[in-house]
Amino acid sequence: MTTSPDMARNAARLVYKAIQPALSPVNDAQYRELLDLYRAEPSFVIMVEEIADGLELAVLDFSERGLVVVPASRESKFAMRMTDIRSGLKPEQKAALVLAHVAVAAVFYPTTSGLEDDRFVPPPASLAQFRDTLLALARRLKESAEEDADHKEIPDELAPGWELICSMPLMLPGAQRASPASVTGLIGLALLHMVNGALVRVDREAAEEALVTYTPTHRLQVQLRELTLRRLFEIAQAGAAAGGV
């Protein structure tokens, strides 16, 4: 394959833009131009994939909404590990926060068909829906673990998380909006992280927290479709489809 410095530079620039989750082609003319090049030139696609591979990244999806790249392995510098999750939290709080992310995603995609259909637009959801689904998920995991059910696909390190959630209050009056001290607070932390990571966006602002609603981004749909721990997500989906607890 014949390449030029310009092609290599443009390919690297596209990968650079893709690893900035909050960056949107809508507001970035150069990003749009690079996406047009990616669509039109097979050799450019190969170059982008090679650069991503060299950075231990993998291209998951391409559309006018952007290029979606993710860590290619757990050893990648871009990979998120349990120890990387929000400093200052205890191990069981970090595990609970992972489950909170799963619960938020399951509310938006309670069935697999929604994940597979790029035309599917999940309705806005509220903090109460996420909270109830998280509590249902934790209870289902705790019950199935006690019954020695099939947990082969669910990491053991998440067990302290569902134990903690099952013992927590739903909310603490006067507590911080995003705090690991309650089920509601855990959801607040997860939503904050997901908004910052361009996985979720605020649909409607409101002075009262209960009235704020959220919608997922295409990036969340792609990552769930390609990367989710299937069994864990199925349990969360069951809770979401049942309306939480």
BAVOPA-212244 format. One record per atom (N, C-alpha, C): x, y, z; residue in three letters; atom name. Coordinates in pm, whole numbers, padded with zeros to 5 digits. Layout:
BEGIN
      xx      yy      zz  residu  atome
       X       Y       Z     Ala     CA
...
end
This chain:
BEGIN
      xx      yy      zz  residu  atome
   00084  -00119   00000     Met      N
   00000   00000   00000     Met     CA
   00088   00125   00000     Met      C
   00065   00213  -00094     Thr      N
   00139   00338  -00101     Thr     CA
   00074   00441  -00009     Thr      C
   00156   00501   00075     Thr      N
   00104   00602   00167     Thr     CA
   00180   00732   00150     Thr      C
   00129   00836   00205     Ser      N
   00195   00966   00202     Ser     CA
   00193   01023   00342     Ser      C
   00282   01116   00370     Pro      N
   00280   01180   00503     Pro     CA
   00144   01239   00536     Pro      C
   00078   01297   00436     Asp      N
  -00053   01358   00459     Asp     CA
  -00156   01252   00501     Asp      C
  -00153   01136   00433     Met      N
  -00248   01031   00466     Met     CA
  -00224   00980   00609     Met      C
  -00098   00958   00642     Ala      N
  -00066   00910   00776     Ala     CA
  -00107   01012   00881     Ala      C
  -00081   01139   00852     Arg      N
  -00117   01246   00945     Arg     CA
  -00269   01253   00963     Arg      C
  -00341   01244   00853     Asn      N
  -00487   01250   00861     Asn     CA
  -00545   01128   00934     Asn      C
  -00485   01012   00912     Ala      N
  -00533   00892   00980     Ala     CA
  -00511   00904   01130     Ala      C
  -00393   00952   01167     Ala      N
  -00363   00971   01309     Ala     CA
  -00456   01076   01370     Ala      C
  -00484   01181   01294     Arg      N
  -00572   01286   01342     Arg     CA
  -00713   01234   01365     Arg      C
  -00760   01145   01277     Leu      N
  -00894   01088   01295     Leu     CA
  -00899   01001   01420     Leu      C
  -00796   00921   01444     Val      N
  -00792   00840   01566     Val     CA
  -00788   00931   01689     Val      C
  -00711   01039   01678     Tyr      N
  -00701   01134   01789     Tyr     CA
  -00837   01194   01821     Tyr      C
  -00913   01227   01719     Lys      N
  -01046   01284   01743     Lys     CA
  -01141   01178   01799     Lys      C
  -01124   01054   01755     Ala      N
  -01213   00947   01801     Ala     CA
  -01195   00916   01949     Ala      C
  -01074   00936   02002     Ile      N
  -01052   00904   02144     Ile     CA
  -01095   01018   02235     Ile      C
  -01151   01122   02177     Gln      N
  -01210   01230   02257     Gln     CA
  -01361   01213   02251     Gln      C
  -01420   01140   02345     Pro      N
  -01561   01102   02335     Pro     CA
  -01659   01218   02328     Pro      C
  -01621   01333   02384     Ala      N
  -01714   01446   02383     Ala     CA
  -01711   01524   02251     Ala      C
  -01616   01489   02164     Leu      N
  -01602   01559   02037     Leu     CA
  -01704   01507   01937     Leu      C
  -01775   01598   01871     Ser      N
  -01877   01559   01774     Ser     CA
  -01846   01617   01637     Ser      C
  -01867   01537   01531     Pro      N
  -01847   01589   01395     Pro     CA
  -01940   01707   01364     Pro      C
  -02050   01715   01434     Val      N
  -02145   01824   01411     Val     CA
  -02078   01959   01433     Val      C
  -01989   01966   01530     Asn      N
  -01924   02092   01565     Asn     CA
  -01779   02099   01522     Asn      C
  -01734   02006   01439     Asp      N
  -01592   01999   01401     Asp     CA
  -01581   01970   01251     Asp      C
  -01551   02073   01174     Ala      N
  -01546   02059   01028     Ala     CA
  -01436   01962   00985     Ala      C
  -01321   01968   01051     Gln      N
  -01212   01877   01014     Gln     CA
  -01250   01732   01041     Gln      C
  -01319   01708   01152     Tyr      N
  -01366   01573   01185     Tyr     CA
  -01456   01522   01073     Tyr      C
  -01546   01607   01025     Arg      N
  -01637   01566   00917     Arg     CA
  -01559   01534   00790     Arg      C
  -01459   01615   00760     Glu      N
  -01378   01592   00639     Glu     CA
  -01303   01459   00649     Glu      C
  -01251   01429   00766     Leu      N
  -01179   01303   00785     Leu     CA
  -01273   01184   00775     Leu      C
  -01395   01199   00823     Leu      N
  -01494   01092   00811     Leu     CA
  -01532   01070   00665     Leu      C
  -01541   01179   00589     Asp      N
  -01570   01167   00446     Asp     CA
  -01457   01090   00376     Asp      C
  -01335   01119   00415     Leu      N
  -01219   01049   00358     Leu     CA
  -01222   00901   00394     Leu      C
  -01257   00874   00518     Tyr      N
  -01267   00735   00565     Tyr     CA
  -01373   00659   00486     Tyr      C
  -01482   00728   00453     Arg      N
  -01591   00666   00378     Arg     CA
  -01551   00641   00232     Arg      C
  -01468   00728   00178     Ala      N
  -01439   00723   00034     Ala     CA
  -01314   00645  -00003     Ala      C
  -01217   00634   00089     Glu      N
  -01088   00575   00054     Glu     CA
  -01056   00449   00135     Glu      C
  -01067   00331   00072     Pro      N
  -01035   00206   00143     Pro     CA
  -00892   00205   00200     Pro      C
  -00798   00266   00127     Ser      N
  -00660   00268   00177     Ser     CA
  -00648   00352   00304     Ser      C
  -00731   00455   00313     Phe      N
  -00731   00538   00434     Phe     CA
  -00788   00461   00551     Phe      C
  -00891   00380   00526     Val      N
  -00949   00295   00631     Val     CA
  -00842   00203   00689     Val      C
  -00766   00141   00600     Ile      N
  -00660   00049   00644     Ile     CA
  -00557   00123   00730     Ile      C
  -00520   00244   00685     Met      N
  -00423   00323   00761     Met     CA
  -00476   00358   00900     Met      C
  -00601   00398   00908     Val      N
  -00662   00433   01038     Val     CA
  -00662   00311   01129     Val      C
  -00701   00196   01075     Glu      N
  -00706   00075   01156     Glu     CA
  -00568   00032   01203     Glu      C
  -00466   00052   01118     Glu      N
  -00330   00016   01156     Glu     CA
  -00279   00107   01268     Glu      C
  -00308   00236   01258     Ile      N
  -00267   00330   01363     Ile     CA
  -00339   00297   01494     Ile      C
  -00468   00269   01484     Ala      N
  -00544   00232   01603     Ala     CA
  -00487   00105   01666     Ala      C
  -00456   00007   01581     Asp      N
  -00400  -00119   01630     Asp     CA
  -00267  -00096   01701     Asp      C
  -00185  -00009   01647     Gly      N
  -00058   00022   01709     Gly     CA
  -00072   00087   01845     Gly      C
  -00186   00151   01868     Leu      N
  -00214   00215   01997     Leu     CA
  -00294   00123   02089     Leu      C
  -00309  -00004   02050     Glu      N
  -00391  -00100   02125     Glu     CA
  -00536  -00056   02132     Glu      C
  -00585  -00007   02018     Leu      N
  -00724   00032   02005     Leu     CA
  -00787  -00046   01890     Leu      C
  -00919  -00057   01893     Ala      N
  -00991  -00124   01785     Ala     CA
  -01106  -00035   01740     Ala      C
  -01128  -00030   01610     Val      N
  -01239   00049   01556     Val     CA
  -01366  -00036   01562     Val      C
  -01465   00013   01636     Leu      N
  -01590  -00063   01651     Leu     CA
  -01696  -00021   01551     Leu      C
  -01698   00108   01520     Asp      N
  -01810   00157   01439     Asp     CA
  -01770   00286   01368     Asp      C
  -01831   00306   01252     Phe      N
  -01811   00430   01177     Phe     CA
  -01945   00476   01122     Phe      C
  -01974   00603   01137     Ser      N
  -02094   00663   01080     Ser     CA
  -02074   00813   01079     Ser      C
  -02174   00886   01032     Glu      N
  -02164   01032   01032     Glu     CA
  -02157   01088   01173     Glu      C
  -02190   01003   01271     Arg      N
  -02183   01047   01412     Arg     CA
  -02043   01035   01469     Arg      C
  -01952   00977   01393     Gly      N
  -01813   00969   01437     Gly     CA
  -01756   00830   01428     Gly      C
  -01630   00820   01462     Leu      N
  -01559   00692   01467     Leu     CA
  -01556   00648   01613     Leu      C
  -01597   00523   01638     Val      N
  -01597   00470   01774     Val     CA
  -01481   00374   01789     Val      C
  -01386   00408   01877     Val      N
  -01273   00322   01905     Val     CA
  -01274   00283   02052     Val      C
  -01225   00163   02081     Val      N
  -01221   00112   02218     Val     CA
  -01087   00042   02241     Val      C
  -01049   00020   02367     Pro      N
  -00926  -00055   02395     Pro     CA
  -00933  -00193   02330     Pro      C
  -00823  -00235   02269     Ala      N
  -00819  -00364   02200     Ala     CA
  -00797  -00480   02295     Ala      C
  -00749  -00450   02415     Ser      N
  -00724  -00555   02512     Ser     CA
  -00723  -00495   02652     Ser      C
  -00723  -00581   02751     Arg      N
  -00718  -00534   02890     Arg     CA
  -00582  -00472   02923     Arg      C
  -00482  -00503   02842     Glu      N
  -00348  -00450   02866     Glu     CA
  -00331  -00310   02805     Glu      C
  -00426  -00268   02724     Ser      N
  -00417  -00137   02661     Ser     CA
  -00413  -00026   02765     Ser      C
  -00334   00077   02737     Lys      N
  -00328   00193   02825     Lys     CA
  -00462   00266   02833     Lys      C
  -00547   00241   02733     Phe      N
  -00678   00307   02731     Phe     CA
  -00783   00225   02806     Phe      C
  -00750   00105   02848     Ala      N
  -00847   00017   02915     Ala     CA
  -00877   00068   03056     Ala      C
  -01002   00057   03096     Met      N
  -01044   00095   03229     Met     CA
  -01043  -00028   03318     Met      C
  -00975  -00018   03431     Arg      N
  -00970  -00128   03528     Arg     CA
  -01043  -00087   03654     Arg      C
  -01076  -00184   03737     Met      N
  -01145  -00154   03861     Met     CA
  -01068  -00053   03945     Met      C
  -00935  -00066   03943     Thr      N
  -00852   00024   04023     Thr     CA
  -00851   00166   03968     Thr      C
  -00894   00184   03841     Asp      N
  -00895   00317   03780     Asp     CA
  -01022   00395   03812     Asp      C
  -01121   00328   03867     Ile      N
  -01252   00390   03887     Ile     CA
  -01248   00485   04006     Ile      C
  -01267   00608   03984     Arg      N
  -01287   00714   04085     Arg     CA
  -01206   00692   04213     Arg      C
  -01098   00761   04225     Ser      N
  -01013   00747   04343     Ser     CA
  -01090   00784   04470     Ser      C
  -01052   00722   04580     Gly      N
  -01117   00751   04707     Gly     CA
  -01229   00656   04742     Gly      C
  -01267   00569   04648     Leu      N
  -01373   00473   04675     Leu     CA
  -01314   00340   04723     Leu      C
  -01385   00274   04810     Lys      N
  -01345   00142   04856     Lys     CA
  -01373   00040   04745     Lys      C
  -01309  -00077   04748     Pro      N
  -01329  -00177   04642     Pro     CA
  -01476  -00213   04622     Pro      C
  -01551  -00228   04731     Glu      N
  -01692  -00264   04716     Glu     CA
  -01774  -00150   04655     Glu      C
  -01732  -00025   04681     Gln      N
  -01801   00088   04620     Gln     CA
  -01772   00096   04471     Gln      C
  -01650   00064   04432     Lys      N
  -01614   00063   04290     Lys     CA
  -01692  -00046   04217     Lys      C
  -01705  -00162   04280     Ala      N
  -01782  -00271   04219     Ala     CA
  -01928  -00230   04204     Ala      C
  -01980  -00164   04305     Ala      N
  -02119  -00117   04300     Ala     CA
  -02137  -00014   04189     Ala      C
  -02035   00070   04169     Leu      N
  -02043   00172   04065     Leu     CA
  -02044   00108   03925     Leu      C
  -01969   00000   03908     Val      N
  -01973  -00073   03780     Val     CA
  -02115  -00123   03753     Val      C
  -02179  -00178   03855     Leu      N
  -02316  -00228   03840     Leu     CA
  -02413  -00113   03811     Leu      C
  -02385   00004   03866     Ala      N
  -02469   00121   03839     Ala     CA
  -02463   00158   03691     Ala      C
  -02344   00150   03630     His      N
  -02331   00177   03487     His     CA
  -02415   00078   03405     His      C
  -02409  -00048   03445     Val      N
  -02485  -00152   03374     Val     CA
  -02635  -00126   03386     Val      C
  -02679  -00086   03504     Ala      N
  -02822  -00059   03526     Ala     CA
  -02870   00056   03439     Ala      C
  -02791   00162   03429     Val      N
  -02829   00275   03344     Val     CA
  -02845   00229   03199     Val      C
  -02750   00152   03151     Ala      N
  -02756   00103   03012     Ala     CA
  -02877   00014   02989     Ala      C
  -02911  -00069   03087     Ala      N
  -03023  -00162   03071     Ala     CA
  -03157  -00090   03065     Ala      C
  -03167   00023   03131     Val      N
  -03292   00100   03124     Val     CA
  -03314   00149   02981     Val      C
  -03208   00193   02916     Phe      N
  -03221   00240   02777     Phe     CA
  -03242   00126   02679     Phe      C
  -03184   00010   02708     Tyr      N
  -03191  -00104   02616     Tyr     CA
  -03237  -00229   02692     Tyr      C
  -03365  -00236   02728     Pro      N
  -03416  -00352   02804     Pro     CA
  -03429  -00479   02720     Pro      C
  -03416  -00467   02588     Thr      N
  -03421  -00585   02501     Thr     CA
  -03302  -00579   02405     Thr      C
  -03259  -00695   02359     Thr      N
  -03145  -00703   02268     Thr     CA
  -03178  -00642   02132     Thr      C
  -03304  -00647   02092     Ser      N
  -03343  -00594   01961     Ser     CA
  -03311  -00445   01951     Ser      C
  -03325  -00373   02060     Gly      N
  -03294  -00231   02058     Gly     CA
  -03147  -00205   02033     Gly      C
  -03062  -00294   02084     Leu      N
  -02918  -00279   02063     Leu     CA
  -02879  -00303   01919     Leu      C
  -02949  -00394   01854     Glu      N
  -02913  -00433   01717     Glu     CA
  -02967  -00337   01612     Glu      C
  -03063  -00253   01648     Asp      N
  -03129  -00165   01552     Asp     CA
  -03078  -00022   01568     Asp      C
  -02997   00026   01473     Asp      N
  -02942   00161   01480     Asp     CA
  -03050   00268   01470     Asp      C
  -03169   00230   01424     Arg      N
  -03278   00327   01412     Arg     CA
  -03356   00341   01542     Arg      C
  -03331   00251   01636     Phe      N
  -03404   00254   01763     Phe     CA
  -03358   00373   01848     Phe      C
  -03454   00451   01894     Val      N
  -03424   00567   01978     Val     CA
  -03491   00546   02114     Val      C
  -03414   00513   02217     Pro      N
  -03471   00489   02349     Pro     CA
  -03537   00616   02403     Pro      C
  -03648   00602   02473     Pro      N
  -03710   00720   02533     Pro     CA
  -03626   00773   02649     Pro      C
  -03639   00899   02682     Pro      N
  -03566   00954   02796     Pro     CA
  -03600   00879   02924     Pro      C
  -03504   00872   03013     Ala      N
  -03524   00800   03140     Ala     CA
  -03480   00887   03256     Ala      C
  -03534   00857   03374     Ser      N
  -03508   00937   03493     Ser     CA
  -03420   00863   03593     Ser      C
  -03371   00938   03690     Leu      N
  -03287   00881   03794     Leu     CA
  -03360   00770   03869     Leu      C
  -03490   00787   03891     Ala      N
  -03567   00685   03964     Ala     CA
  -03569   00553   03888     Ala      C
  -03579   00557   03756     Gln      N
  -03577   00434   03676     Gln     CA
  -03442   00363   03687     Gln      C
  -03336   00440   03680     Phe      N
  -03202   00381   03694     Phe     CA
  -03183   00321   03832     Phe      C
  -03226   00395   03934     Arg      N
  -03210   00350   04073     Arg     CA
  -03284   00219   04096     Arg      C
  -03408   00211   04051     Asp      N
  -03487   00090   04074     Asp     CA
  -03429  -00030   03999     Asp      C
  -03377  -00004   03880     Thr      N
  -03316  -00113   03803     Thr     CA
  -03187  -00160   03869     Thr      C
  -03108  -00069   03923     Leu      N
  -02986  -00107   03993     Leu     CA
  -03018  -00194   04114     Leu      C
  -03118  -00155   04189     Leu      N
  -03155  -00233   04307     Leu     CA
  -03206  -00372   04266     Leu      C
  -03284  -00378   04160     Ala      N
  -03333  -00508   04111     Ala     CA
  -03218  -00595   04063     Ala      C
  -03121  -00534   03994     Leu      N
  -03004  -00608   03946     Leu     CA
  -02925  -00666   04063     Leu      C
  -02899  -00585   04164     Ala      N
  -02821  -00630   04280     Ala     CA
  -02893  -00744   04352     Ala      C
  -03023  -00732   04368     Arg      N
  -03099  -00836   04438     Arg     CA
  -03100  -00967   04359     Arg      C
  -03112  -00956   04227     Arg      N
  -03111  -01077   04144     Arg     CA
  -02975  -01146   04151     Arg      C
  -02869  -01067   04146     Leu      N
  -02734  -01124   04154     Leu     CA
  -02710  -01189   04290     Leu      C
  -02754  -01125   04395     Lys      N
  -02737  -01179   04529     Lys     CA
  -02814  -01310   04546     Lys      C
  -02938  -01312   04498     Glu      N
  -03021  -01433   04511     Glu     CA
  -02964  -01548   04429     Glu      C
  -02922  -01520   04306     Ser      N
  -02869  -01627   04221     Ser     CA
  -02736  -01679   04275     Ser      C
  -02656  -01590   04337     Ala      N
  -02530  -01634   04395     Ala     CA
  -02556  -01727   04514     Ala      C
  -02656  -01694   04594     Glu      N
  -02689  -01776   04710     Glu     CA
  -02745  -01912   04669     Glu      C
  -02806  -01914   04549     Glu      N
  -02862  -02039   04498     Glu     CA
  -02759  -02117   04416     Glu      C
  -02635  -02065   04414     Asp      N
  -02527  -02127   04338     Asp     CA
  -02562  -02137   04190     Asp      C
  -02624  -02033   04139     Ala      N
  -02663  -02030   03997     Ala     CA
  -02539  -02005   03911     Ala      C
  -02559  -02004   03781     Asp      N
  -02447  -01990   03687     Asp     CA
  -02395  -01847   03688     Asp      C
  -02276  -01826   03747     His      N
  -02215  -01694   03751     His     CA
  -02082  -01693   03677     His      C
  -02063  -01787   03588     Lys      N
  -01934  -01800   03521     Lys     CA
  -01896  -01674   03443     Lys      C
  -01995  -01605   03388     Glu      N
  -01966  -01489   03305     Glu     CA
  -01966  -01359   03384     Glu      C
  -01989  -01367   03513     Ile      N
  -01993  -01248   03597     Ile     CA
  -01870  -01245   03687     Ile      C
  -01785  -01143   03675     Pro      N
  -01661  -01137   03753     Pro     CA
  -01687  -01146   03904     Pro      C
  -01609  -01227   03972     Asp      N
  -01623  -01241   04117     Asp     CA
  -01601  -01109   04190     Asp      C
  -01520  -01021   04131     Glu      N
  -01490  -00895   04198     Glu     CA
  -01610  -00802   04208     Glu      C
  -01721  -00836   04138     Leu      N
  -01842  -00755   04148     Leu     CA
  -01930  -00796   04266     Leu      C
  -01905  -00912   04325     Ala      N
  -01987  -00961   04436     Ala     CA
  -01997  -00862   04552     Ala      C
  -01887  -00802   04597     Pro      N
  -01900  -00704   04706     Pro     CA
  -01990  -00587   04667     Pro      C
  -01998  -00559   04536     Gly      N
  -02081  -00449   04488     Gly     CA
  -02228  -00475   04508     Gly      C
  -02274  -00592   04468     Trp      N
  -02418  -00617   04486     Trp     CA
  -02453  -00639   04633     Trp      C
  -02359  -00690   04711     Glu      N
  -02384  -00702   04854     Glu     CA
  -02401  -00564   04917     Glu      C
  -02316  -00470   04877     Leu      N
  -02325  -00335   04929     Leu     CA
  -02455  -00268   04889     Leu      C
  -02491  -00280   04763     Ile      N
  -02614  -00215   04714     Ile     CA
  -02736  -00267   04789     Ile      C
  -02741  -00396   04814     Cys      N
  -02855  -00456   04884     Cys     CA
  -02867  -00407   05028     Cys      C
  -02757  -00359   05083     Ser      N
  -02759  -00314   05223     Ser     CA
  -02771  -00162   05236     Ser      C
  -02771  -00091   05124     Met      N
  -02769   00056   05126     Met     CA
  -02910   00115   05130     Met      C
  -02924   00236   05184     Pro      N
  -03052   00306   05175     Pro     CA
  -03073   00356   05032     Pro      C
  -03198   00376   04994     Leu      N
  -03226   00427   04860     Leu     CA
  -03166   00566   04842     Leu      C
  -03179   00648   04943     Met      N
  -03122   00783   04938     Met     CA
  -03096   00833   05079     Met      C
  -03012   00933   05088     Leu      N
  -02982   00997   05216     Leu     CA
  -03022   01143   05207     Leu      C
  -03118   01186   05287     Pro      N
  -03161   01326   05283     Pro     CA
  -03042   01420   05307     Pro      C
  -03029   01519   05221     Gly      N
  -02923   01616   05237     Gly     CA
  -02788   01571   05187     Gly      C
  -02778   01449   05136     Ala      N
  -02650   01399   05087     Ala     CA
  -02615   01463   04954     Ala      C
  -02488   01453   04915     Gln      N
  -02446   01504   04786     Gln     CA
  -02521   01433   04674     Gln      C
  -02539   01506   04565     Arg      N
  -02614   01450   04452     Arg     CA
  -02551   01322   04400     Arg      C
  -02418   01319   04395     Ala      N
  -02346   01200   04348     Ala     CA
  -02257   01150   04461     Ala      C
  -02307   01054   04535     Ser      N
  -02236   01003   04653     Ser     CA
  -02247   00851   04655     Ser      C
  -02142   00782   04700     Pro      N
  -02148   00635   04706     Pro     CA
  -02218   00583   04831     Pro      C
  -02286   00671   04904     Ala      N
  -02348   00632   05031     Ala     CA
  -02492   00583   05017     Ala      C
  -02548   00590   04897     Ser      N
  -02686   00544   04875     Ser     CA
  -02700   00492   04733     Ser      C
  -02808   00420   04707     Val      N
  -02832   00368   04572     Val     CA
  -02850   00484   04475     Val      C
  -02925   00585   04517     Thr      N
  -02946   00703   04432     Thr     CA
  -02814   00775   04405     Thr      C
  -02730   00785   04508     Gly      N
  -02601   00851   04491     Gly     CA
  -02510   00777   04395     Gly      C
  -02513   00643   04400     Leu      N
  -02433   00563   04307     Leu     CA
  -02475   00589   04163     Leu      C
  -02606   00597   04142     Ile      N
  -02656   00626   04007     Ile     CA
  -02609   00764   03964     Ile      C
  -02610   00859   04056     Gly      N
  -02562   00993   04024     Gly     CA
  -02417   00992   03980     Gly      C
  -02334   00913   04048     Leu      N
  -02193   00901   04010     Leu     CA
  -02179   00839   03871     Leu      C
  -02255   00733   03847     Ala      N
  -02248   00666   03718     Ala     CA
  -02292   00760   03605     Ala      C
  -02399   00834   03627     Leu      N
  -02447   00926   03524     Leu     CA
  -02345   01037   03498     Leu      C
  -02281   01085   03602     Leu      N
  -02179   01188   03585     Leu     CA
  -02065   01136   03497     Leu      C
  -02021   01014   03524     His      N
  -01913   00953   03446     His     CA
  -01957   00929   03302     His      C
  -02079   00882   03284     Met      N
  -02128   00850   03150     Met     CA
  -02154   00975   03067     Met      C
  -02197   01083   03131     Val      N
  -02213   01209   03058     Val     CA
  -02077   01263   03016     Val      C
  -01980   01258   03107     Asn      N
  -01844   01306   03074     Asn     CA
  -01779   01221   02965     Asn      C
  -01817   01093   02958     Gly      N
  -01761   01004   02857     Gly     CA
  -01842   00998   02729     Gly      C
  -01941   01088   02717     Ala      N
  -02027   01096   02597     Ala     CA
  -02101   00965   02570     Ala      C
  -02135   00892   02675     Leu      N
  -02218   00773   02661     Leu     CA
  -02365   00806   02686     Leu      C
  -02388   00910   02762     Val      N
  -02523   00954   02797     Val     CA
  -02525   01106   02790     Val      C
  -02637   01163   02752     Arg      N
  -02650   01309   02754     Arg     CA
  -02774   01349   02835     Arg      C
  -02769   01467   02889     Val      N
  -02885   01519   02962     Val     CA
  -02990   01559   02859     Val      C
  -03109   01503   02874     Asp      N
  -03219   01532   02781     Asp     CA
  -03296   01655   02826     Asp      C
  -03322   01663   02957     Arg      N
  -03397   01778   03011     Arg     CA
  -03341   01817   03147     Arg      C
  -03299   01940   03157     Glu      N
  -03251   01993   03285     Glu     CA
  -03371   02029   03372     Glu      C
  -03350   02023   03502     Ala      N
  -03455   02063   03597     Ala     CA
  -03391   02093   03731     Ala      C
  -03451   02188   03802     Ala      N
  -03398   02222   03934     Ala     CA
  -03413   02105   04029     Ala      C
  -03521   02031   04011     Glu      N
  -03546   01914   04095     Glu     CA
  -03484   01791   04029     Glu      C
  -03396   01724   04102     Glu      N
  -03320   01612   04046     Glu     CA
  -03410   01504   03986     Glu      C
  -03523   01478   04051     Ala      N
  -03612   01371   04006     Ala     CA
  -03671   01399   03868     Ala      C
  -03669   01525   03826     Leu      N
  -03731   01561   03698     Leu     CA
  -03631   01566   03583     Leu      C
  -03502   01552   03613     Val      N
  -03400   01550   03508     Val     CA
  -03409   01418   03432     Val      C
  -03403   01424   03300     Thr      N
  -03406   01301   03220     Thr     CA
  -03281   01293   03133     Thr      C
  -03250   01169   03093     Tyr      N
  -03128   01141   03018     Tyr     CA
  -03160   01054   02897     Tyr      C
  -03076   01065   02795     Thr      N
  -03086   00979   02677     Thr     CA
  -02947   00923   02646     Thr      C
  -02940   00807   02582     Pro      N
  -02810   00748   02547     Pro     CA
  -02756   00805   02417     Pro      C
  -02627   00793   02396     Thr      N
  -02566   00830   02269     Thr     CA
  -02543   00704   02185     Thr      C
  -02512   00727   02059     His      N
  -02482   00614   01971     His     CA
  -02359   00537   02020     His      C
  -02265   00608   02081     Arg      N
  -02145   00544   02135     Arg     CA
  -02181   00438   02238     Arg      C
  -02278   00467   02323     Leu      N
  -02321   00369   02424     Leu     CA
  -02379   00246   02357     Leu      C
  -02464   00266   02257     Gln      N
  -02526   00154   02187     Gln     CA
  -02421   00062   02125     Gln      C
  -02323   00121   02059     Val      N
  -02218   00043   01994     Val     CA
  -02137  -00036   02096     Val      C
  -02098   00029   02204     Gln      N
  -02016  -00038   02304     Gln     CA
  -02093  -00150   02372     Gln      C
  -02221  -00130   02398     Leu      N
  -02301  -00236   02460     Leu     CA
  -02315  -00355   02365     Leu      C
  -02335  -00325   02239     Arg      N
  -02355  -00430   02140     Arg     CA
  -02230  -00516   02123     Arg      C
  -02115  -00453   02131     Glu      N
  -01991  -00522   02099     Glu     CA
  -01914  -00574   02220     Glu      C
  -01930  -00511   02336     Leu      N
  -01838  -00537   02446     Leu     CA
  -01901  -00587   02576     Leu      C
  -02031  -00575   02590     Thr      N
  -02093  -00603   02720     Thr     CA
  -02079  -00748   02764     Thr      C
  -02061  -00767   02895     Leu      N
  -02071  -00901   02954     Leu     CA
  -02217  -00945   02942     Leu      C
  -02243  -01035   02851     Arg      N
  -02380  -01066   02812     Arg     CA
  -02468  -01111   02928     Arg      C
  -02420  -01203   03010     Arg      N
  -02505  -01256   03117     Arg     CA
  -02540  -01147   03218     Arg      C
  -02443  -01067   03256     Leu      N
  -02467  -00959   03350     Leu     CA
  -02570  -00861   03293     Leu      C
  -02556  -00828   03166     Phe      N
  -02649  -00733   03106     Phe     CA
  -02789  -00793   03093     Phe      C
  -02798  -00922   03066     Glu      N
  -02929  -00987   03058     Glu     CA
  -03004  -00979   03191     Glu      C
  -02932  -00996   03301     Ile      N
  -02994  -00987   03434     Ile     CA
  -03043  -00844   03457     Ile      C
  -02962  -00746   03419     Ala      N
  -03002  -00607   03433     Ala     CA
  -03122  -00576   03344     Ala      C
  -03122  -00629   03222     Gln      N
  -03233  -00607   03130     Gln     CA
  -03364  -00662   03188     Gln      C
  -03355  -00778   03252     Ala      N
  -03474  -00839   03312     Ala     CA
  -03533  -00746   03418     Ala      C
  -03445  -00685   03496     Gly      N
  -03492  -00591   03598     Gly     CA
  -03553  -00466   03536     Gly      C
  -03491  -00417   03430     Ala      N
  -03544  -00298   03363     Ala     CA
  -03678  -00327   03296     Ala      C
  -03688  -00442   03231     Ala      N
  -03813  -00478   03162     Ala     CA
  -03928  -00498   03261     Ala      C
  -03893  -00539   03383     Ala      N
  -03995  -00562   03486     Ala     CA
  -04031  -00434   03559     Ala      C
  -03966  -00325   03520     Gly      N
  -03997  -00199   03584     Gly     CA
  -03923  -00177   03714     Gly      C
  -03802  -00234   03723     Gly      N
  -03724  -00216   03845     Gly     CA
  -03764  -00318   03948     Gly      C
  -03790  -00271   04072     Val      N
  -03823  -00361   04182     Val     CA
  -03972  -00375   04195     Val      C
end
